[in-house]
Amino acid sequence: MSVRINHIAIISHQYGMLSKFYESLFGMKPAGDSPPYASPSYGDGNIGIQFLVRRDGYIGGLDHCGMLVSDLGQIEVRMKKFTGSNMVKRPSTRPFAAFSANDPDGNHFDLAEDQDKSRKEIYAKGTWEQPRTINKYAIRTMNPERIAEFYAEVFGFAPAPESGAPGSHHLTDGRVTLAILPWSMAVFDGMAIKRPGPEHIGFKVEDMKEFKADVAKLAGANPYLAPTPLGGSLESDVRLSLFEASATGQYQMADPDGIWIDITGK
């Protein structure tokens, strides 16, 4: 059975500005044909980012990922072996993701079947190649070993070569890494507590020196698209240390909304 991560969702009240940041710095291209007032979708040719409008009652930030599978029935059967995981049908207004589900720790994700003729593709898979691509989706969860087992057995994700902080697990769909990091109160010693759930995303870039030059150029050209600074105070230095310890890339940054991004060079 084939499975791949096909999108990542970010919730923000400044969704339009964020989409311009990822378009300008990473070369993400608009995907789909949503009306101008709707949540914009962008892609890198393999995986998309959807910038969701932040609505009442919702928390902003990195929200969930979506997976495209060849057999939803088989996925549902495998999920039943894991107590606490569930799958529900989505409204018909969301034809790009027929179902939503959660792992045993409550981390949720979208599911769609690639053979479903009613499914609307909004991420333009495989229509182009570009030098800067999404290569990681990271979650921090209470039972990382069990959750790694869940994604390996249910979706067939294989162990990834990355090595991170103690207690972390890295799996891959063949192109994108799913990083599963441990969550406990002790992890956040010296800083405010971050709730369990999605923690950061990663990009692979063609040349680190050129990429850093583009970051500086973008910030100079448009201050509203400048990355959020990392470190600089006692507590923010602790946050940065946590991020660096769990990252697998060579450079860490945050987008204008504060979402952590781990950058890997070739």
Secondary structure, DSSP 8 states (H G I E B T S, - for coil): --EEEEEEEEEETTHHHHHHHHHHHH--EEES---TTS--EEE-SS-EEEEEE--TT---EEEEEEEEES-HHHHHHHHTTSTT-EEEE--TT-TT--EEEE-TT--EEEEEETT-TT----S-TTS---SSEEEEEEEEES-HHHHHHHHHHHH--EE-S---STT-EEEESSSSEEEEEE--GGGGTTS----SEEEEEEEEES-HHHHHHHHHHHHHH-GGG-------SHHHHHHHHHHHHH--SSEEEE-TT--EEEEEE-
